[in-house]
Amino acid sequence: MKKKVKLTTDKERAVISDVLPYEIPLTFSNRYFYDFLKENSVEYKEGGFEWYPTSSGAHLAIQLFLGIEEPNIEGFEKKEKNKLKFQKGLTTTIPFTYGITHKMDELRVLSFAHPRNQIRLVSFYDNYKDLLIYHCQKSKFSLRAPYKPARLIYWESRNKLAKNEDHEPSGLIEEYKKEYSSLKSFFVYKKYSNIFKFFESVEYHQCEKKYNNLARLDISKCFDSIYTHSIAWSVFGKETVKDVMAGTIKGGSLKGCFPEEFDELMRSENYGETNGILIGPETSRIFAEIILQNIDKNVYEELDFQGIFYGVDYEIFRYVDDYFVFYNKEDIYRKILSQLQASLKEYKLNLNTEKEKIYQKPIITEITIAKKQISNLLNEKLKYEIVETEVLQDDVNAKVKHGHIFIKSSPLITEFKKIIKTSGVEYKDILNYSLAIVESRLRKIIENFKEVDKENRSSKSLYYAIISIIEFSFFIYSVSPRVNTTVKLVRVLYVIISFLREKNSDRDYMDAAFKQIFENIYFIANKITIQRHTQVETLYLLTVLSELGKDYRVEEQVLAKYFGGKKEEADSFYVFDNSLNLFSITVALFYVGNKKRYDLFRYSIERYILDKMKDNKNVLSKDTEKTILLFDCLACPYIRESLKKELLSLFGVKNEEDQKALINLRTEWFTTWIDFDFGKELDAKRSFEVY
């Protein structure tokens, strides 16, 4: 059943939805930063930052976020207006950049902006949201473009993992209203929130009937190649902008206009770069969409001028930087391709010709074939059968339900591999889909099991089936561990953990399943060492281990090895060879907590944090990763206060009373250190529909 929540119109919710990539740890979010901005009325306007601090600690924290060299509380008055005028270079900051696995031998580098540029983004959205929408309505080709600010959240309550999923009290709805913890976009998008919805749409199927061929194309390194100044070309026209810049248009200026403001924001958050924009944030997709919309418009108009008509000779659909071209005649397609390449070239972009794929009628891709076969396989094999029989009870015929289940992982894995082989699809293209079906079927199995009376069902058979589902899920995950795949795997594991924790569950069966989960994760942790550029993928699995309880803790030396640590001498600290980033450090601290068995590892991480902060100290306040790490360390209940004070000294806060005010200010900044709700955070990773 779908539930509806009305959103307020507060502008700060942009930091919840549009600045962080999807691929971040479960423990990390912007919701506490959002609360802080709201509480202290922090905003960017009229060429500077303004705030109304609620305490001396908040006043100091804001100064740290804004890069003031020696934060202090001189002249502080509670709830009085404070202002920092815009200075050149103040908002030119270093983004936090990290890698995730994209292909077997290829990384995708993701980034997000410094908090002070996130504050600027809030103001930019508030001032220009109507123009953002207007400039995303030019294209006939686009499948995903913002068309109005979100006003409502819809979510499927039956798929929730949060602990109070069965009764959903009004307090839960109020919590979502307050936190927007699952709001994934500031705007409502048309036409499709997901490319797979397009493949299942009426217009896609109509094009399959109407045209004989489909070409799939994409832009080569689109976000890395975008020239930020070209946003003005897409709004005003390239020649007009060139003339303004050359001074040939009397009184012409781009200063203070919408494209110039957007350009400057994108450059500032990327340390002044004009070539390339941050990959990951929704804001970057909107920036790219404005440029690509104008390219779409140019292609449409040029083809029309050549007598090649949309809806008659061809239809093009574009989802972000992927193109789908339907056509009948080869010569028409060649002209379309030529025009598309020429129009992209105008904006310093190019098609990736190596990735061109042509499908002929019947138009069906290898992914579609594989998905259909996988769906059939999992629906057939992952089920709990209920058989109703009539029995005579007190001289009356009554229907009695009997339950039966039998699942073996080995034949299931074999059949799955056969589908991959025969369809020619890559594992990475169907793993999310496959694990989503596993979760759905698992829920149905548990639901059916609960429908049958105890005397007519076998708990043993169910738990053997669950063990097989665990084995199958880890097998397909291990082939291609990516962040999206990890999220899907973790959802499956959480459904199992929650079910086995119910009061009527058999303790021995629960331990057997937990042991299976632990051993699979332990194997991965023992096998994999955190890589410099790929650290997010498997961090989720440490969070799963936390849910299993104290009996399923990884040994300190295995944990250290996983994070790239080793001892140079038997009684020394762990030394970390790899460059542990913000996410690895905070998840490691979250996992070890204040447990004594990890004291040496935790102290070693503390030493590593201090060394990391001391490196390149002259750009500390501009560095997104180090700024956020500072605030997370201040709130972390597991590290020593002496370290917190030393870190604050590096950032220019040397007065002891000021240090105490900052340390005691908040229990969370970006990482959820306490009261972590695993199910709720998994729900928050799902993109709720907005309207």
N, C-alpha and C positions, 0 to 999 in steps of 0.2 A: 504494500500500500504506500502511495506517495504522500509525504508530509510537506507542508508548505510553511515557510517562515518569511515574513516581510522584513526587508533590510531597511535600516535607516540610511540617510543620505550622507553620512559623515565621510569626508574626503580622505581621512587617514586610512580607510580600509584598503587603499591601493597598496600599502606596504604589506598587507596580508596576502594579497592575491597576485600582484604583478611584478614583484622584484626578485623573488627567489626561484631558482629552477625547481622542477619536480624532483630531481635526483639529489635529495638531501636526506640525512639520517632521520629516523622517526623521532629522535630526541630533540631535534632542532626545528625552530620555527621563528616567525617574526611577531607572534601574537603578544608577547610581553613587551616588545619594543613598541608595538601599536598602542598598548595600554599606557605606556610611559609618555608617548607623544600626546595622547589625549589628555592625560592627567595634568600635564604641564603646558598645554597649549603651545607646543613647539611648531613653528611653521616658517616657511621662507616666503617673504613678500617684500616688495618695494626695494629690491636690491640688497636684501640682507636677511638675517635670521632673527626671529622674535620668539620669546618664551616668557611664561609666567610661572616660575618655579614654586613648587609646593613645599620645598624644604631646602636647606643648605646643601644636602647631599645631591638632590636633584639638580640644583644650580651648578654644582661641580661636574656632575655627569654630563650635562648638556655642553659645558665648555670642553670636556674631553672629546665628545662626539664631533664638535665643531673645530677641533684642532688648535684651541688656544694653548699657547706654549706653557704658561704657568697658571693653571686654573686656581682661582681663589674665591673667597666669599666676601671680599671687600664691598661694602655698600649693599650687601644682600638684604632684600626685604621680601618676605613671603608674599606670593601672588602679585608682586609688582612687575611691571613690564621691563624686560631686558632686551637689548638689541645688539647684534653684531653686524656692522656694515659689511657689504660685499667687498672683498679684496681680491685682486688678481691672483689667481692660483689657489685661492682658498678651497674651491670645490674640485680642483683637479686632483683626483685621488687614484690610488692603485687598487683595482678590483681584486677580489679573492678569486683565484683561478684554480680549478682542479680538473682532473681527468676521469672519464668513465670509459668502460669498454664499449666500442662502437661495432667493430668487426674483430675477427680473430686476431688480426695483426694491425689494428688501427684504433686510435684513441679518438674520443670526442672531448674537446676541452670546453668546460662550462665555467661560467663566471657570474658573480653578482656584485653590486655596487656598494660602496661605503655608506654607512648610515646617513652621513650628511647629504649625500646625493639622493638617497631614498627620501629624505625630507623634502628636497627640491622637487622630486617626482610628484609628491602629493600635491604641491602647489601647481605644478605644470598640468596635471590631470584636471585639477579644479578649474583652472583658467581656460583650458583648451579642449575639454572633453567633447564639446560640440564640433569643433573643427577636426579633431581626430576622427570622429565618426563620419563627418562630411567627406573627408578625403579618402575614406575607405569604401565609398559607394560608387566609384567610377567604373568598376570592372564588371563585365558580363561573365567573366571566367572564374572569378574567385569563389571558392567553396567555404572559406572561413574568414569572416571579417566582422569587426565590431559594428553594431548598429544602434545600440542604446545602452545607457548604464544599467547594471543589474539592479532590480528592485525586490526580487524574491529568490529564495533558495528552495529547490525541491530535492528531496532525497528519498530513496527506497528504504523504508524502515526495516523491511524484512531481511535485507542484506547487511544490516549493521552488525558489527562485532562488539560494540561497546557493552559494558557489563550490564547495563539496565535496558537491554534491547527488548525484553519481553513486555514491558509495561509502559515505557516511554512517558514518564511523568512530565508535567508542564515545566518543571525545573530544567529538564534537558533542553527543551525548546528555548527557554530563556538563556541557557548557557550558549547555545549556538548563536542566538541574537547578539549576545554580549561579545563573544570572541571571534565570530566568523572563522572559526578554526578550520572549516572545510571549504571556505569560499575560494575558488580557484581562478576567478577572473572578475575584474572590475566591471567589464562590459558583458552584455549578452552578444553572442555571435550567431551569425547566419552564414551558411546554411547548415553546416555540420560541425559538431564539436570533435568528431573523430573521423578519420578517413574511411574506416570500415563501415560507418553508417552510409557513406556515399556509395560504396560498393553494393549495399543492400537496398539502395533507393530506387524509386520509380524512374527517375530521370536517367539513371545509369542503365537500367534494364531497357528503357525506351531507345537509348542510343545503341545498345547491343542489337536491337531489332533493325534499327534504321541504317546503321553503317556496317561495312564489311571488315573494317580494320580499327585497331586501337594501338596508338603509340604511347609509351610511357617514357618521359624525359625528366631530368631534373637539372637545376642550376648548380654548377660546380662551386663548392665551398661558398655558398651564397652569403652567409652572415660574415664570414671572414673577408669577403671581397667587397662588401658594400662600402662605398665612398660616402662618408657622412654628409658632405656638402651637397650630394645629389638629391637630398630631401627637398631642397629649394627648387631644383630643376623640376621635380615632379609636381610641385605646387604652382610655380610661376612660369615654367618653361625654361629650357636650358639657355636659349639665346638671350632671353630677357635677363636672366641672372648674370650671364657673362657681360652683357652691356652695362648692368648696374655696377658690377665689380670693376669694370673698365672705366667707369665714370662718364660713359657716353649718354646716359639718361639723366637729364638735369634734375637734381633734387632726389634722385633715386637712392634708396637705402634699404638694406635688409635688416638693419639693427632693430631688435625688439619685436620682430614679426614672428609668427608661429613657426615656420620652418627653421629660422635661425635659432630660436629658443630650443627647439627640439634637437637640432644639430649640436648646439653647445652643450646641452645636457648629456647627450650620448658620448661626446668627446670627453667631457669632464669625468664621467664615471669610468672611462677607459684610459685614464692617464694621458689625455690629450691626443690620442690617436684619431686620425681621420680615415684611415683604411681599416675597415672591420668594425663590427659592433659586438657587444657581449652576447654570447650564446647561452640561452637558458631562460632569462627573464621574459615574461609576456610583453613587456614594454618594447623589447627588441623586435619581437614578431610584429608588433603594430608598426614600428618604424619601417621595417622591411615591407610590410603590406602596403603602406602608402606609396612607396617607390614602385613596387611590383604592380599595383593597381594602375598606375599611369602607363607602365610598359604594356599591360594588357590592353588598355584603351588604344594605345598607339598601334599595336598589332591588329586589333579589330578594324580600326579606321583604314589602315594601309591595305589590308586584305579586301575590304569593301571597295576601296578605290580600284583595286585590280580585278574586280568582278568576282571575287571569291566570297560567297555570302554565308554568314553564320546561321546555323540552323538548317541550311540547305546543302552546302558543300562540306561542311565540317562543324564540329563543336569542340571547344576546348574547355577543360576544367583545370583549375589550379588550386592545389592545397598547399599553402605556404610556398615552398620552392619546388614542388613536384607538379609536373604537367601531365594531363591525360588528353590526348588528341584523337578524336573519332573522325574517320574519313572513309571515303569510298575509292577515290582515284589516287594512284601513286604520284602523278604529276602535281596534283593539288597539295598533297602532303609535303612534297619537296619545296613548294612555294611557301607553305605555312612555316616549315622548318627554317627556311632561309630568312623569312621576315622576323621570326621569333629571335633568331640569333642576332640579326641586325639591330633590333630594338633593345635587346639586352646589352649589346655592345655599347650602345649610346650611354649606358649607365655603368660601364666598366664591369659588366657581368657576362658570364659565358655558360652555355649548356655543357653538361658533362656527356659528350658524345659516346663515351665508352659504356655508359649505362643505358643507352637507348634500347628499348625492347619493343618489338612489334608482335601483336597478337592478331590472328585472322579468325574469321568466323568459323565455327562458333567461338565467340570471344570468352575464353575461360583461362584464368591464370593458374600457374602451378600452385599458388597459395590457396586459391579457391578449391582446387581439387583436394589438396592435402587437408584443408579444414573440414571439408565435408566428410572425408574418410575418418579423420580423427574424432569428429563429433559422433559418427556412427559407432566407432570402436568404444569410446568411453561411455556413451549412453548404454551400450549393450553390456559392457563388462562391469561398470561401476554402478551396481544397483542392489537394493535390498527388496527382495520379492516378498509380497504379502499374498497369501492364499487364503481365501475365505471358504470355510466348510460349514455345513449345517449339522448341528447336533441337537439331540433331544434333551431339553432341560425343563424339569417339572412339567412334563407332558406338552411342552411347547417347543417348536423348532426355533433354534437361535443360531445366528451366524457367529462363528468364532474365527478370529484372525490368527494365522500362523506365519511366522517370519523365517526367511532363509536367505543366507548370503554366502558366497564363495568367490574370493578374489585371490589370484596368485600373481605376484609381481613379474616373475620371469616371462611367462607367455605374453603378458601385457606389454612388457618392454620390447619383446621380439616383434610383435605386431606393429608397435609404434615405429620401430626402426624400419620395418618393411615399407610403411607408408612414406616415410622420409625418402627412402631410396627410390621407390617407383614414381613418386610425384616430381622428384627433382628439386624440391623446395629446400631451403636452408633452415637449419634448426632455429636460428634466431628469429625467423619470420613467423613461427607458429607456436613458440613456447608460451608466450603470454596467453594466447588463445587456449592452449591446451590446459594450462594450470587454472585458468578461469573456469573451464568446464569441470576440472577435478574438484574445485571448491564447491561449485554448484551441485555436483553429484554427491559429494560428501555430505553436504547439508541435507539433501533429500534422503540419503541413507539413514542419517541420524533421526530425521523426522519420522521416517517409516518404522524404524526400530522402536521408537517411543510409543508408536500407535499400538504395538502388540503387547499383550499381557506377558508378564515375566515367565509364567509357566509355559508359554507357547513360543519362546524365542531362545536363541543360544547366544549368551554374551561372549562365550569363547570364540564362536565363529565370527562375530562382529569384530572383536579385537584382533584376530588374525587378519581379517580384511583390512583393518586400519593399519596394521604393520605393513601390509603389501602396498597400500596407498602411500605411506611414508617412503617406502623404498622406490616406488615408481616416480614420485614427485622429486626426490633427490637425484634420481638418475637423469631425468630430463633437464633439471636445473643445472647439474654439473657439466653438461655438454656446452652450455653457453651462458655463464653467470653474468647477467647484466642487472642494472638497478631495477628496471621494470619487472624482470623475471623474479628477482629476489623478493620484491613486494608481493607478487602473486604466490610464491612459495610460502612466505611467512604467513599470509592469510590462511592458507591451507593448514599450516601447522597450528595456528592459533585456534582455528575451529576444533581441531583435535584436542589440543590442550584444555580448552574450555569445557568440552564435553566430558573428558576424562576426569576433570576436577569436580564434576557434579557429585552431590552427596551420595547418590546410590551406586556410584561406580566402584568396581572391584579394585582394590589397592594394588594387587599383584599385576593385573592387566595394565593399570595406569603406569606402574613402574617399568613394565616391559616396553610400552610405547615410548615413554620418556627416554628410556635408555637408547632406543633406536634413534630418536631424534638427536640425542646428545652425541652418539657415536658418529652419526653422519656429519654433524657440525664440527665435532672434534677432528674428524678426518680432514675436513676442509681447512680448519685452522692449523692443523699440523703440517698440511701439505703446502699451504699458500703462505707466503710472506707478503705483508702489505707492500705494494709497489708505490714508488714515488708518485706516479700519475694515476693510479687506479686504487682508490681507498674506500670508496663508498659501497661498492657492490656487496662485500661480505660483512660490513659492519652491522647490517640488520640482524645477522645471525647471532651476534653477541647479545643483542637485545632479547632474542628468543631464548637463549640460554638463561638469562636473568629470570624469565618467566617460569622456567622449570624448577627453580628452587635451589636451596643450598647443597643438595645432594648431587647436583649436576654442574659443578663449577670446574672450569678449566684450570689445570695446574699453572702456577705462576710462570714457570719456565716455558711452557707451551704458549701461554699468552704473550710473553715477552718475545718469543721467536716469531709469532704471528705479526707482531708490530715491528719486526726487524731489530729487536734488541738482543744483545749478547753481553756476557761478562768477560772482561779482559783478564780478571783474576777471580778466584773462587769466591772471595768475600767482598767483591767490589760491586758498585752499582751497575745496572744495565746501561749499555751505550747503544744508542739507536743510529745505525748507519744511514737508514733512509730518512728522507725529509718528511717527517710526520706532519700532516696538516691539521688545521682547525678541527675538522670532523673526526679524524683518528684520535686526536688528543682528548676531545670532550667525550667521545663514546668510550674510550678506554677508562677515563675517570668515572664515568657513569657506571660502567660494568664492575669495576673493583670496589667502588664506594669506599666505606671506611673499614672494610674487612681486613683483619689483621694478617691473614695469609698472603695478602698482596702488598704489604707495607713496602718492601724493597722496590717492587715495580712502581708503586705510586710515587715514592721519593725520586726514583729515576726519571719518571715523567715530569715531576716538578723541576728537576735540574734541566731537563731538555727544554721546558717552557722558558725558563730564564735565559738559557743560551740563545734560544730562538729570538726572544725579544731584544737581546743585546746586539744581535746581528743587524747591521745597517740602521742604527738608532736614529739617524738624521731624518728618516722618512716614517717614523713610527706612527705619527698622528694621521698620515695620509694612507697608511696601509690598512685595507679593509680587514684582512685576516687577523692582524695583530690587534687591531682595535676591538674587534668582536671577541677575540680570545681573552683580552684583558677583562672585559665585562663578564664573560662567562666564568673566568677564574675568581673574580670578586664574589660572585654568587655561589660558587661551588662549595658545598659544606665539607668536602673531603680533603681539601688541601690546606696547608698551614697558613696561618695569618701572616707570618713573617714573609712568606713568598708574596702574598697579596700586596703587602706594604712595599716590598722591593720593586714589584712591577709598577705600582703607582708612582714611585720615585722616578722610574725611567720615563714615565709620561709627564713628569713635571709636578706631581702632587707630592710635596715633601713634608708638609705640616701634618703632625700626627692626628690632630683632631679632624682635619679634612679627610685623611685616610680612613679613619674610623667611620665617618659619615658616609663615605662611599661604600665601604665594605658592608655596612649594615643597612644600606638603602633598599635592596631588593633581594628576594630569594631566587628569582629567575630573571635573566635578561634575554637569552636566546635558547639556551639548553634547559630542558625540563629536568631538574635535578631530583625533585621530590614529588610524590603523588603522581608518578607517571602511570597513565592508563593506556596500556598496550593496545587494547581493542579500539579505544577512541582514536588513538593516533593512526591506527591502520585505516579506520573509517575516514579520517581526515585526508588520507592520500587519494581517496576517490574523488573524482571531479563531480561535485554536485551540480545538477542542472541549475542554471540561473535564468531568470525571465525579467 
